[in-house]
């Protein structure tokens, strides 16, 4: 598993719990890392590993669209099946960090 460091301002909290001040971190473009940063910022998550694990779980939970989500689509039944396949493929790509 790839472990990502989550910047909390200029303070970094590493997976082992130690903290370093004053470092700049290159921001990644993977969806998991974007969600992990949002979780860390919103909840002051203590470690990058916690935020990363929560982000993966949250994205995986989105893999199956709800009936309400599908009802918001303007697709017919055949198109809806394709929409669901495409949605799942996008979620899978996010989980594979593509």
C-alpha distance (Angstrom), angle and dihedral (degrees) to the residues before:
residue distance angle dihedral
X1 . . .
X2 3.79 . .
X3 3.80 111.3 .
X4 3.76 115.5 -151.7
X5 3.78 126.2 -158.1
X6 3.78 111.9 -129.7
X7 3.79 116.7 -146.4
X8 3.80 113.1 -133.6
X9 3.78 98.5 -171.2
X10 3.79 105.4 -62.8
X11 3.78 91.2 -30.7
X12 3.80 120.3 92.7
X13 3.78 123.5 -157.3
X14 3.79 109.7 -160.7
X15 3.83 125.4 -149.5
X16 3.81 90.7 -104.7
X17 3.82 89.4 55.7
X18 3.80 101.0 -108.4
X19 3.79 118.0 131.8
X20 3.79 129.6 -142.1
X21 3.78 124.9 -169.9
X22 3.78 130.7 -146.6
X23 3.78 101.7 22.3
X24 3.77 124.9 134.8
X25 3.77 116.2 -141.9
X26 3.77 125.6 -154.9
X27 3.79 106.0 -119.9
X28 3.79 114.0 -127.4
X29 3.76 125.1 -140.5
X30 3.79 98.8 -142.0
X31 3.79 114.1 119.1
X32 3.82 91.9 -128.9
X33 3.80 91.0 56.4
X34 3.82 91.9 45.9
X35 3.81 90.9 51.6
X36 3.82 91.3 43.6
X37 3.82 90.5 54.3
X38 3.81 90.4 49.3
X39 3.82 90.7 50.3
X40 3.81 92.1 46.8
X41 3.79 92.3 49.3
X42 3.81 95.1 44.1
X43 3.80 96.8 45.1
X44 3.79 103.8 23.8
X45 3.81 87.4 -122.5
X46 3.80 109.0 -155.7
X47 3.80 98.4 -134.0
X48 3.76 139.4 25.9
X49 3.79 90.0 -127.8
X50 3.82 91.2 57.4
X51 3.81 92.2 49.8
X52 3.80 91.7 46.0
X53 3.82 92.7 50.8
X54 3.81 91.6 47.3
X55 3.80 91.0 48.9
X56 3.82 92.6 52.0
X57 3.81 90.7 49.0
X58 3.80 92.5 48.1
X59 3.80 93.4 49.5
X60 3.82 92.1 45.9
X61 3.81 89.5 52.1
X62 3.81 88.8 58.0
X63 3.82 92.4 58.8
X64 3.80 94.2 95.0
X65 3.81 112.0 56.5
X66 3.79 115.2 -140.0
X67 3.77 123.6 -120.2
X68 3.81 88.5 -108.2
X69 3.80 90.7 54.3
X70 3.80 91.2 51.0
X71 3.80 91.7 47.6
X72 3.82 89.1 59.6
X73 3.80 89.3 61.4
X74 3.77 121.0 92.2
X75 3.82 90.2 -142.8
X76 3.78 125.5 121.8
X77 3.83 120.9 -130.6
X78 3.82 95.3 -83.8
X79 3.79 92.4 45.0
X80 3.81 90.6 46.6
X81 3.81 90.7 59.4
X82 3.79 89.1 53.0
X83 3.81 90.8 45.0
X84 3.82 90.5 54.4
X85 3.83 91.7 48.5
X86 3.81 90.7 48.9
X87 3.82 91.9 46.4
X88 3.81 91.2 50.6
X89 3.81 91.2 47.2
X90 3.81 89.8 53.3
X91 3.81 92.1 49.3
X92 3.81 90.2 47.2
X93 3.82 89.8 51.4
X94 3.80 90.0 51.5
X95 3.81 90.8 50.7
X96 3.82 89.7 49.4
X97 3.82 87.5 50.8
X98 3.79 93.9 -122.2
